[in-house]
Amino acid sequence: MRARLILEDGHVFEGESFGAIHDVISEFVFNTAMTGYVEVLTDPSYAGQSVVMTYPLIGNYGVPLDDQEAAHPFVETFVVSELSRLGSNFRMNMSLNDYMIENNIPGIQGVDTRAITRILRKEGCMNGMITTKDYEVSEVIDQLKAFKIQGVVEKCSCLEPYHVGQGDYEVALYDFGAKRNIARELAKRGCRVTVLPADTPAQYVLDHNFDGIMLSNGPGDPSECTEIIDQLKILASSGIPIFAICLGHQLLALAHGFETEKMVYGHHGSNHPVKDLTTGRVYISTQNHNYVIKEDTIDPKQAKVWFKNVNDKTIEGLEYLNENIKSVQFHPEACGGPHDTEYLFDSFIEMMGEHKNA
């Protein structure tokens, strides 16, 4: 069936529909990963967004459900150059097309994803829609421009606390849209992880004597999460070791009075080089974010820059000077992507051990 991708700037791309068939308006971003599309589809950080995959062939290994990073996909729509309708993989449970139908996600294939990516790279992330209907572009432009991602953290977070793993360290994992592999990496290192809803009061954590606090990734504009930021101010002054990833990294910065801003097109992919300014070593990282900490708002008496992006010099990590807190913008849990920075989970274990034995 014929489908169209209409962007808010008036660009129209015609292709073929796959997955579910219904109109969806969302914000469009591009992802440069060559593999890991199941992890992309199920990353809660994409709530409210549609993803354009730059790699030309998607779906060739089907959908192994074990690769999901959440119980269901969060991507609004999926844009690919060519869809492989027949996957070949002994681990696969179904084809990508069937998976998207089952989860009610529309897709479009047969479009020039390179051209779409160039537009998004030059003009920035923008709203758009995938439709099989014959709308006049002028009919929908105002509707596209009016769309705004709001309230997505609450939609992505768990509703009740639950536990993952067993071990010597009790870790509170705030779920702002956490990927499953964060809890898995902690559990592998001897942690009993209590996954908490995003709106859990700081007092709950303080009352339960956790050895450490992990703040997860998640979607949307961090500055909207004012109530969460207020609770993080309390936790940051508690002395409990804290490690934060992606959205958690941004929320911690806001809790310390720093500022964030929206990037032109963000970082989405598994090939982003980051440099540890302490050691000078460069790592390849997985990233998925549209917001970044403004470097000129960081108080040097409170924090120092730990990691920077090699390509655009944006902030990728902070170490807080008078608190037992570290944070990174990228995803050390990867999944999918390189495992270069998994050692940061070991660093968090060391932080908890030192605090516990002090």
C-alpha positions in Angstrom: 0.0 0.0 0.0 1.2 3.5 -0.9 2.2 5.7 2.1 3.7 9.1 2.5 6.0 10.8 5.0 5.1 14.5 5.3 7.5 16.8 7.3 6.4 20.0 8.8 8.6 22.0 6.4 6.6 20.7 3.5 8.9 17.9 2.3 7.0 14.8 1.2 8.4 11.4 0.6 6.4 8.6 -1.1 7.0 5.0 -0.3 5.3 1.7 0.7 3.5 1.1 4.0 4.4 -1.7 6.3 3.5 -2.6 9.8 0.2 -1.1 11.1 -1.8 1.3 9.0 -3.0 4.5 10.7 -1.9 8.1 10.8 0.7 9.1 13.4 2.2 12.6 14.1 5.5 12.6 15.9 9.0 14.1 16.1 11.4 12.6 13.5 15.0 11.8 14.3 17.6 9.7 12.5 19.7 6.8 13.9 23.0 5.8 12.4 23.3 2.2 13.9 23.8 -0.6 11.5 22.2 -3.3 13.7 20.2 -3.3 16.9 16.9 -2.2 15.4 14.9 -4.2 18.0 16.7 -2.4 20.8 16.0 0.9 19.0 12.3 0.1 18.7 12.0 -0.8 22.4 14.1 2.0 23.8 11.7 4.1 26.0 13.9 7.2 25.2 12.2 7.3 21.8 8.7 7.8 23.2 7.0 10.5 21.1 9.5 10.1 18.3 9.8 8.3 14.9 13.1 6.9 13.8 14.7 7.1 10.4 17.3 4.4 10.1 20.3 5.4 7.9 21.5 1.9 7.3 19.9 0.8 4.0 18.5 -2.7 4.9 16.5 -3.3 8.0 14.7 -6.4 9.2 17.1 -9.0 7.8 17.5 -10.9 11.1 13.8 -10.6 12.1 12.8 -9.9 15.7 14.4 -11.9 18.5 12.1 -11.0 21.4 15.0 -11.6 23.9 16.6 -8.4 22.4 13.8 -6.1 23.6 14.8 -3.4 26.0 11.3 -3.0 27.3 8.1 -5.0 27.3 6.9 -3.3 24.1 8.1 -0.8 21.5 8.1 3.0 22.2 8.9 4.3 18.7 5.9 6.0 17.1 6.8 5.1 13.5 9.7 3.5 11.7 11.3 4.7 8.5 13.6 2.5 6.4 15.1 2.5 3.0 14.4 -1.2 2.4 12.5 -3.6 4.6 13.6 -7.3 4.7 10.2 -9.1 5.0 11.9 -12.4 5.5 14.3 -12.6 8.5 17.1 -15.2 8.8 18.2 -15.8 12.4 17.8 -18.9 14.6 16.9 -16.6 17.5 14.1 -14.7 15.7 10.5 -15.1 16.8 8.8 -13.2 14.0 9.4 -10.9 11.1 9.9 -7.1 11.7 6.7 -6.5 9.7 4.6 -8.9 11.8 6.1 -7.4 15.0 5.1 -3.9 14.0 1.6 -5.0 13.1 1.3 -6.8 16.5 2.4 -3.6 18.3 0.3 -1.2 16.1 3.3 0.7 14.8 3.2 2.1 11.2 6.2 2.1 9.0 7.3 3.3 5.6 9.9 1.8 3.3 11.2 2.6 -0.1 12.0 6.2 0.7 15.3 8.0 0.4 16.5 7.9 3.9 19.7 9.7 3.0 17.8 12.7 1.8 15.6 12.7 4.9 18.6 12.5 7.1 20.3 15.4 5.3 17.2 17.5 5.9 17.0 16.6 9.6 20.8 17.2 10.0 20.6 20.6 8.4 17.2 21.9 9.7 17.1 19.9 12.9 14.6 17.4 14.3 11.1 18.2 13.1 7.6 16.9 13.3 6.0 14.9 10.6 3.5 12.2 9.9 3.2 8.9 8.1 -0.1 8.4 6.4 -1.7 6.3 3.7 -4.4 9.0 3.1 -4.3 11.6 0.3 -4.1 14.7 2.4 -3.1 18.0 0.8 0.1 19.0 2.5 -1.4 22.4 3.3 -4.2 20.6 5.3 -1.8 19.1 7.8 1.1 21.5 8.2 -0.4 23.5 11.1 -1.3 20.2 12.8 2.3 19.0 12.4 3.8 22.2 13.7 1.5 22.2 16.8 2.7 18.7 17.9 4.8 18.7 21.1 6.2 15.8 23.1 4.9 16.1 26.7 4.5 13.9 29.8 6.4 10.9 28.3 8.4 10.0 31.4 5.3 9.1 33.3 4.1 6.9 30.4 7.4 5.1 30.3 8.0 4.5 34.0 6.9 1.4 36.0 3.9 1.8 38.2 5.1 -0.2 41.2 8.5 -1.1 42.5 10.0 -4.5 41.5 13.2 -6.3 42.1 15.9 -7.7 39.8 18.9 -9.8 40.9 20.4 -10.7 44.3 23.6 -9.7 45.9 25.5 -7.7 48.4 24.6 -4.2 47.2 21.1 -2.8 47.4 20.6 -0.4 44.5 17.6 1.9 43.9 17.1 2.3 40.1 14.9 5.3 39.2 12.9 4.3 36.1 12.5 7.3 33.9 12.2 4.9 30.9 14.9 2.5 31.9 16.3 0.0 29.4 16.3 -3.5 30.8 20.1 -3.9 30.4 20.8 -1.3 33.1 19.3 -3.6 35.8 20.9 -6.7 34.2 24.4 -5.1 34.3 23.9 -4.2 37.9 22.6 -7.7 38.8 25.6 -9.3 37.0 27.8 -7.4 39.4 26.1 -8.6 42.6 23.4 -6.0 43.1 19.8 -6.5 44.2 18.1 -3.8 42.2 14.9 -2.2 43.3 13.3 -0.5 40.2 11.3 2.5 41.3 8.6 4.6 39.6 9.9 8.0 38.4 7.8 9.9 41.0 9.1 7.9 44.0 9.8 10.4 46.8 13.4 10.8 48.0 12.3 9.9 51.5 11.4 6.4 50.4 15.0 5.9 49.2 16.4 7.3 52.4 14.2 5.2 54.6 15.2 2.0 52.9 19.0 2.4 53.3 20.1 1.7 49.8 23.8 1.4 49.1 23.5 3.3 45.8 21.2 5.1 43.5 21.1 4.7 39.7 19.2 7.2 37.6 18.1 5.8 34.2 17.7 7.0 30.7 14.3 8.3 29.5 12.5 10.5 26.9 11.6 14.1 26.5 12.7 17.5 27.8 14.4 17.2 31.2 13.3 20.7 32.2 9.7 19.6 32.3 10.4 17.1 35.2 10.3 19.7 37.9 8.9 17.4 40.7 11.6 14.8 39.9 14.3 17.4 40.0 13.1 18.6 43.5 13.5 15.0 44.8 16.9 14.7 43.2 18.1 17.8 45.1 17.4 15.9 48.3 19.1 12.7 47.2 22.2 14.6 45.9 22.8 15.9 49.3 22.3 12.6 51.1 25.9 11.3 50.6 24.6 8.0 49.0 26.6 7.1 45.8 24.7 8.1 42.7 25.3 7.2 39.0 23.2 8.7 36.3 22.7 7.8 32.6 21.3 10.0 29.8 18.1 11.7 31.1 19.2 11.0 34.6 22.4 12.8 33.9 20.5 15.8 32.6 18.1 15.8 35.6 21.0 15.7 38.1 22.6 18.7 36.3 19.3 20.6 36.6 19.1 19.7 40.3 22.4 21.4 40.8 21.3 24.6 39.0 22.9 23.9 35.6 21.0 24.3 32.4 20.1 22.1 29.4 19.3 22.9 25.8 17.8 21.1 22.8 20.3 20.1 20.2 19.8 20.6 16.5 19.4 16.9 15.6 20.7 15.1 18.7 22.8 12.0 19.0 21.2 8.7 18.0 23.3 5.7 17.2 26.0 3.3 18.4 29.1 4.9 16.9 29.6 8.1 18.9 33.2 8.7 20.2 33.5 10.2 23.7 36.8 11.2 25.4 37.6 10.7 29.0 39.2 14.0 29.9 40.9 12.4 33.0 42.8 9.7 31.1 42.7 11.1 27.5 41.2 7.8 26.3 38.5 7.7 23.6 35.6 5.2 23.7 32.9 4.4 21.2 29.4 4.8 22.8 25.7 4.2 22.1 23.7 7.4 22.4 20.1 8.5 22.2 19.3 12.1 23.3 18.1 15.4 21.9 19.1 17.5 24.9 22.5 18.4 26.4 23.9 20.2 29.3 25.1 23.8 28.6 28.8 23.9 29.4 28.8 27.5 30.3 26.3 27.0 33.1 28.3 24.3 35.0 29.6 25.6 38.3 33.3 24.6 38.5 33.0 24.5 42.3 30.3 21.8 42.0 31.3 19.7 39.1 34.0 19.1 36.5 33.5 17.8 32.9 34.4 14.1 32.8 33.6 13.1 29.2 33.2 15.1 26.0 31.9 14.2 22.6 34.8 14.0 20.1 32.7 15.2 17.2 30.9 18.2 18.5 32.6 18.8 21.9 29.3 18.5 23.8 29.2 17.4 27.4 29.1 13.6 27.8 29.8 13.2 31.5 30.2 15.0 34.8 32.0 14.3 38.1 30.6 16.1 41.1 33.4 17.4 43.3 31.9 17.4 46.8 29.4 14.6 46.4 29.6 10.9 45.6 28.1 11.4 42.2 29.0 10.7 38.6 26.9 10.9 35.4 27.2 10.2 31.7 25.1 11.3 28.7 25.8 8.1 26.7 24.6 4.5 27.4 27.3 2.3 29.1 24.8 -0.5 29.1 24.8 -0.3 25.3 22.3 -3.0 24.0 22.6 -2.6 21.1 26.0 -1.2 20.6 29.7 -1.3 21.7 30.6 -2.5 25.2 33.5 -0.1 25.6 32.1 1.8 28.6 30.5 -1.1 30.6 33.4 -0.7 33.0 31.5 2.3 34.4 29.2 -0.1 36.2 32.2 -1.5 37.9 33.1 2.1 38.9 29.7 2.5 40.4 30.2 -0.8 42.4 33.5 0.6 43.7 31.8 3.9 44.7 29.3 1.9 46.8 32.0 -0.3 48.3 34.0 2.6 49.4 30.9 4.3 50.9 29.8 1.1 52.6 33.2 0.5 54.2 33.9 4.1 55.2 
